[in-house]
């Protein structure tokens, strides 16, 4: 994991000159960052963008202060000197193993593959089955059980799909919705 921390002075104006104010803010931030890294057991690459300081001795003082703030950290870590942009980079290995609780389960529609048939193809598939059952099997009427969303889609409007089936075959297809079905699941019940 990579973490980025940006240090800002906010509206702190305790010191008279800007360099002294930046150093005081950076030292306070370094102490707090060291505390939080241990508290949260953050691991990976951590980049800290401290406030820019122009004097080299202040950058060295910040680096030494940060190293001393991190010395009682049990985790294996490596702190690099501040770059010319004031960024301190460090790597830190976590002490505790990562605890992740899985609260997910497989999707019943796709069985965990992440893919389901497009709903428009399911409607075509249902229509092909209706053509077969009315045309070749000579059923007098049919009852179709689907998910409530599909039921609403099939019955929607004056010129609904259900009505188009009736006009095409001159036989009625009763459409019933059940919440027990998955979105793309359907079943024909023979009414004869």
C-alpha positions as CSV (number, residue, x, y, z in Angstrom):
1,X,0.0,0.0,0.0
2,X,1.1,3.6,-0.5
3,X,0.1,6.4,1.8
4,X,0.6,10.1,1.1
5,X,0.6,12.7,3.9
6,X,0.6,16.5,3.3
7,X,1.6,18.8,6.1
8,X,0.1,22.3,6.1
9,X,0.6,25.1,8.5
10,X,-3.1,26.1,8.5
11,X,-3.3,29.5,10.1
12,X,-0.4,29.1,12.5
13,X,1.6,32.2,12.7
14,X,3.5,31.7,16.0
15,X,7.0,32.6,14.8
16,X,8.1,35.9,13.3
17,X,9.8,34.5,10.2
18,X,8.5,31.9,7.8
19,X,11.4,29.5,8.1
20,X,11.1,29.2,11.9
21,X,7.3,28.7,11.6
22,X,7.8,26.0,8.9
23,X,10.4,24.2,11.1
24,X,8.1,24.3,14.2
25,X,5.1,23.0,12.2
26,X,7.2,20.3,10.6
27,X,8.6,19.1,13.9
28,X,5.2,18.9,15.5
29,X,3.8,17.1,12.4
30,X,6.7,14.6,12.4
31,X,6.0,13.6,16.0
32,X,2.3,13.2,15.3
33,X,2.9,11.2,12.1
34,X,5.2,8.8,13.9
35,X,2.6,8.3,16.6
36,X,-0.2,7.7,14.0
37,X,1.9,5.3,11.9
38,X,2.4,3.1,15.0
39,X,-1.2,3.5,16.2
40,X,-2.8,2.6,12.9
41,X,0.0,0.1,12.0
42,X,0.3,1.6,8.5
43,X,2.6,-0.4,6.2
44,X,4.0,0.1,2.7
45,X,5.5,3.2,1.2
46,X,4.7,6.4,3.0
47,X,5.4,9.8,1.4
48,X,5.2,12.8,3.6
49,X,5.2,16.3,2.0
50,X,6.5,18.6,4.8
51,X,6.4,22.4,4.4
52,X,9.3,23.6,2.3
53,X,12.3,24.9,4.3
54,X,15.1,26.6,2.5
55,X,17.9,26.2,5.1
56,X,19.7,22.9,4.9
57,X,20.2,22.7,8.7
58,X,16.5,22.8,9.2
59,X,15.9,19.9,6.8
60,X,18.6,17.9,8.6
61,X,17.0,18.7,12.0
62,X,13.6,17.6,10.7
63,X,15.1,14.3,9.5
64,X,16.9,13.6,12.8
65,X,13.8,14.5,14.8
66,X,11.6,12.2,12.7
67,X,14.1,9.4,13.0
68,X,14.1,9.8,16.8
69,X,10.3,9.9,16.9
70,X,10.3,6.6,15.0
71,X,13.1,4.8,17.0
72,X,10.7,3.1,19.4
73,X,8.6,1.7,16.5
74,X,8.8,-2.1,16.6
75,X,8.0,-2.3,12.9
76,X,10.9,-2.6,10.5
77,X,11.2,0.8,8.7
78,X,13.6,2.8,6.6
79,X,13.5,6.6,6.5
80,X,15.1,8.5,3.6
81,X,16.4,12.0,3.8
82,X,14.1,14.8,2.7
83,X,14.2,15.5,-1.0
84,X,14.8,18.9,-2.4
85,X,11.0,19.4,-2.5
86,X,10.7,18.6,1.2
87,X,9.3,15.1,0.7
88,X,10.3,12.4,3.2
89,X,9.8,8.9,2.0
90,X,9.8,5.8,4.2
91,X,8.9,2.2,4.1
92,X,7.3,0.5,7.0
93,X,6.4,-3.1,7.5
94,X,3.2,-3.8,9.4
95,X,3.5,-5.5,12.8
96,X,0.1,-7.1,13.0
97,X,-1.3,-9.3,10.2
98,X,-4.0,-7.6,8.2
99,X,-7.4,-8.6,9.4
100,X,-9.9,-8.6,6.7
101,X,-13.4,-10.0,7.2
102,X,-15.1,-11.1,4.1
103,X,-18.8,-10.1,4.1
104,X,-19.5,-11.1,0.5
105,X,-21.1,-14.1,-1.0
106,X,-21.5,-15.4,-4.5
107,X,-24.1,-13.7,-6.7
108,X,-26.9,-16.2,-7.2
109,X,-27.5,-14.9,-10.8
110,X,-24.0,-15.2,-12.2
111,X,-22.5,-17.7,-9.7
112,X,-19.5,-15.4,-9.1
113,X,-18.5,-14.9,-12.7
114,X,-19.6,-11.3,-12.9
115,X,-21.5,-11.9,-16.1
116,X,-25.2,-12.5,-16.8
117,X,-27.1,-12.6,-20.0
118,X,-28.4,-9.3,-21.2
119,X,-32.1,-8.9,-20.2
120,X,-33.1,-8.2,-23.9
121,X,-31.8,-11.7,-24.8
122,X,-33.8,-13.3,-22.1
123,X,-37.0,-11.7,-23.5
124,X,-36.0,-13.0,-26.9
125,X,-35.4,-16.5,-25.4
126,X,-38.9,-16.4,-23.7
127,X,-40.5,-15.3,-27.0
128,X,-38.8,-18.2,-28.9
129,X,-40.1,-20.6,-26.3
130,X,-43.6,-19.1,-26.6
131,X,-43.4,-19.5,-30.4
132,X,-42.4,-23.2,-30.0
133,X,-45.0,-24.0,-27.3
134,X,-47.9,-22.4,-29.2
135,X,-46.7,-23.2,-32.7
136,X,-45.3,-26.7,-32.5
137,X,-46.7,-28.1,-29.2
138,X,-50.2,-26.5,-29.8
139,X,-50.7,-25.3,-26.2
140,X,-54.0,-23.4,-25.8
141,X,-52.6,-21.0,-23.2
142,X,-49.5,-20.5,-21.1
143,X,-48.6,-19.1,-17.7
144,X,-45.2,-17.5,-17.4
145,X,-43.6,-17.0,-14.0
146,X,-40.8,-14.4,-13.9
147,X,-39.0,-12.0,-11.5
148,X,-41.3,-9.0,-10.6
149,X,-39.0,-6.6,-12.6
150,X,-39.4,-8.7,-15.7
151,X,-43.1,-9.0,-15.1
152,X,-43.4,-5.2,-15.0
153,X,-41.4,-4.9,-18.2
154,X,-43.6,-7.4,-20.0
155,X,-46.9,-5.8,-18.9
156,X,-45.8,-2.2,-19.3
157,X,-48.0,0.1,-21.4
158,X,-51.0,-0.3,-23.7
159,X,-48.9,-2.0,-26.4
160,X,-47.1,-4.3,-23.9
161,X,-45.0,-7.3,-24.9
162,X,-47.7,-9.5,-23.3
163,X,-50.4,-7.9,-25.6
164,X,-48.1,-8.3,-28.7
165,X,-47.8,-12.0,-27.9
166,X,-51.6,-12.2,-27.7
167,X,-52.1,-10.4,-31.1
168,X,-49.5,-12.6,-32.7
169,X,-50.7,-16.0,-31.5
170,X,-54.3,-15.3,-30.6
171,X,-53.6,-17.1,-27.3
172,X,-53.1,-15.5,-23.9
173,X,-49.9,-15.8,-21.9
174,X,-50.5,-15.1,-18.2
175,X,-47.5,-13.4,-16.6
176,X,-46.9,-13.8,-12.9
177,X,-44.1,-12.3,-10.8
178,X,-42.4,-14.0,-7.9
179,X,-39.7,-12.6,-5.7
180,X,-38.3,-16.1,-5.3
181,X,-36.9,-16.0,-8.9
182,X,-33.6,-14.4,-9.9
183,X,-33.8,-11.5,-12.2
184,X,-33.3,-13.5,-15.4
185,X,-35.0,-16.7,-14.2
186,X,-38.3,-17.8,-15.8
187,X,-40.5,-20.8,-16.0
188,X,-43.6,-21.8,-18.0
189,X,-46.5,-23.5,-16.4
190,X,-48.8,-25.4,-18.7
191,X,-52.5,-24.2,-18.4
192,X,-53.8,-26.2,-21.4
